[in-house]
Amino acid sequence: MSWLVIAPLLVVLGTAVLTLALGRRPRIQRATSVAGAVGYVVAVSVAVWTFVLAPAAPGAAAYQMGDWPAPFGITLVLDGLSAFMLTIAAGVGLASMLFSVQYVTPENQRVYYHPLFHMLLVGVTGAFLTGDLFNLFVWFEVLLIVSYVFVAFYGTDYATAASFRYLVMNVFGSALMLVAIGGLYATTGTLNMADMAQRLATPAAYGVDPAPAVGLSALLLAVFALKAGLVPFQFWVPAAYTAAPPPITAMFAGVTKKVGMYAVVRLYFTVFADAPVSVGLAGIDGVSPLAFLAPVLAAMGMASIVVGGFGAVGQDRLEGVFAYSSVGQVGFIAIPIAIAAAAGPTGTLRGVAIAAALVFALHHALAKGLLFLSAAAVEDATGTDGLRDLGGVAGHSPVLSGAVFVGLLSLIGLPPLTGFFGKFLAFETAVRGLTSDLGVLSALALVALLLGAVLTILYATRVWVGGFWGPETSAVAVATVESGQVAILVALAAAVVLIGVGFDPVYRFAETAASAAIDSEAYIDVVGVDGGGGT
């Protein structure tokens, strides 16, 4: 049954090849693309249920490519953490694909839109499943190459410039990632993450000096922060998000941005956490690279909340508001991870904090995907997404506006929507940190989270009152809303509501994912670096 681990990857890769071959038959190509997105959801669901969520599930499974045993072959691992992230990718990917068929013109869908869409999912899926560092780099490059094309998709001067800036920054980031990976290989003698975790945890047994892992992990953190759009590496986000086709922007915000945060959690907590290295930084002392991660990631998260929040408040277009909002919202994911890094290995705070970050990542993927697609539907109907030109949309199209309203309320954090639980858990993490030895870090985090919540209320209110409410404008008066687009938005809004109402199993899933992230021994066991591995 271990082949189910690679089933999602095979489905989406096969769909990419088929849609490329069907470029001369656009209707069949579109149908195949949608079927592939549905098949991806099915493959992810079956794999996640079989190995993680079923009552008798083993909790994790590994697949050794070519039947080469770890650490010599290529290993793919499905555990609670990768399962949670794949579930997010499947949900947002299906919604984005269905919306693409409705929104993108048939001419622009022909030949390469659909193959590239599924190759984007190939890169994301590979990054979530890979069990070695070099292939993490490879999968990053797959999704980045596709992203460059999508940012430049419309071929305008603005899109070309945005794509070029995005490319240049990520080429430097990729080079830095290769340097770090090479350094870790020279230090530990392996690229398999389970094997590396084992060698760093018991360096004397392998003749390894773990000290360089701190500096090399810092290089990787910079790369992953760039991929996630954290301050000070956020400059590419607004231009890239507003240049790409809106369904792709929903994928960028909902899925690819999360790959960077996933990599931080996977490497720091699963691989580096047990390395016996004395680190003292910004008043946080520890005996692993996590003591470095905590203050640095916390500073990035706090700065992202401030820069993204104030940037969103100052925008006058829907896409601009939501693009800057994505910079701010990723700070709500980074701060709980930073608190988890500062927390001790004993106790429950570390697991609770990672679970909080994962829940907020799920909320952000759904809400921001809904809002980016809503902005596309509004612009498609009215010809504009400028706030001053959208007065009266609430009365003209109440169903579309209702979906937008749900997304905005979820961003604000109104119960019982998913955003409420995401923000509540982030605040709970900071408050619990205050009662431990993390007083200064948690206090600063709490202030940043409060400021971020206020800024979210400001720009969400501005979008609704300044855009959708008020007297009907001439652009809105002649607008025709596509019913197919609205149906997809309503489905996403319903998911935001229903996941919030039935939140308990979602949180248990997040707890399972958090436990998988911090249980290095279980990860090592399932990979089987001493001779194979499996379920």
Phi, psi and omega in degrees: 000352183297342178297339177297338178300321183265001181303314178300321180294319179294320181297311185287327176292318177298321178296320178299317180293316181296315181293330174292319180292335183263021183301332180273357179235080191300321181294315178294323178299314180295317179297319178296321180296315179295317179298322178295321178295320176294317178299325177296317177299316180296314182297316178297316182298315181295315182295316181295317179295315184296318189258342187236313193259338181296152181306323181257019183294143180288344180099334180193161176207152179234146176238124180264112182297134180066012181061024173277128183289152173290146007265016187274329180263184178271124184248135172245133187233130172245111174232191184300321182292310179294327178296317179298316181291322178295325178297318176299313181299320181294315181295310181292323180298317179296314180298318181293321179293315178299320179290325179301316181298326180280325193261311184288135182298149180305324180297319181282342177279338186292151172072292193237349182300309184290316175301320180292322178302314182285331174293329173299316177293328176300312180298317180296313182297316179298320180296322180287332186262337189298146180249010177222155189292319183295319179289337170298317175299316181299314182292325173302316182294324178300310182289330179289317179300317177295321181298321179303316181295318183290325178295324179269014192306315186275352172072012178283166177301318181297315182294320180295317179296318179297318180294321181294318178296318178299317180296312184299313181298318184282334173296315176297319178298319180294320177298318178297322179295320178296320178300314181296318180296317177298320178296319178292325177293318178295328182283315188255340181080014180207158173244347176294126188293323178293317178295320178296318178299318181294319181290322179288330180287328179232069187296327182297324182292338183245004181065038184252138171262110186283349186303316180298342182299331181294308180295320180292325176293331177295322176298316179296322179299319178299318180295313182292325176295323176297314179297324182277349181077028177282148173297135011263025182250028187269358191298332182282341191296303185301315182293315181295319182292324181276344180272325183288158173303139185306321177298328177286323176300321176299323176291317178303309184289319187275333189235300188294327176299328182285341179298318178299316180291323176301316182297323177299311182295313184297312185285315185288319186270326181272322188259312189266346193299326186263007179290123184281083180232128179280123182228134174226119183211128175055040177081003179250116180253142180199177182240032175203166178301347178297332178292334172282317183300318190304301183290325182291312180293325177298316179297318177297316181295317179296316179297323179296319178299316182290309183295313180294320181294310179293325176298319180293321180299327184272000183273152179242011175234146181303311182298322179295316178300312185288329178294311178293326176300324179295326175297314181292320185291330179294337174297329177291339175275320184292321185296313176299325177296320178297318178294322176299321179293325180283336181289153179287161180292338176268163183088182187253352188298320183299313179294319179297319182293317179294320176299321178298317179297320181291319178297318179293325177298319177297312179302313183296320179299315182288309185293315182287326172299316177301316185286321177294319178292325176295318178300322178295317179296319179296314181293324178296325183279321188254343184085005181206155170235018175289131186301321184290345181259004188250011178303134177094359179298325181301322179277325183289320180223081184296329181290312176301314180295324177298320177296317177299318181298320178297316179298318179293318179295326177292321176299319179294325179103036180278131176289151003261031184287164183301326181297329178299312182291323177299312181288321179301315181291325176296315177294320179299320178300314179295319180294318179295327176295329178297329182275355177255207181270018185251037189305306185294311180300314182292324178295314177297320178297319180296319178297316180296318179296319177297316178298318178298321178296319179295315180297322177298317177299319182296308185284331175293318177296320180296321178297316184286308184286317182280343182248297191276332183272172173097185182294147183289131178271168181296324179294322181286325184300326183258010185287143174236115184272133179284123184295326179295320177295317181297323180299320178293319179295320178296321178296318178294318178297320177297322178296320178300319181287311187292322178294324176293317180295317179257056191283336188303310179294330177296317180293323177298322176298316179296321177297320177298318179296318179296319178298320178295325181294323186260357180263082182296322182297319179295321179296316178297318181296317184288328177287323176071058184292350178263015175147045171132275182091170181165220181280000000 
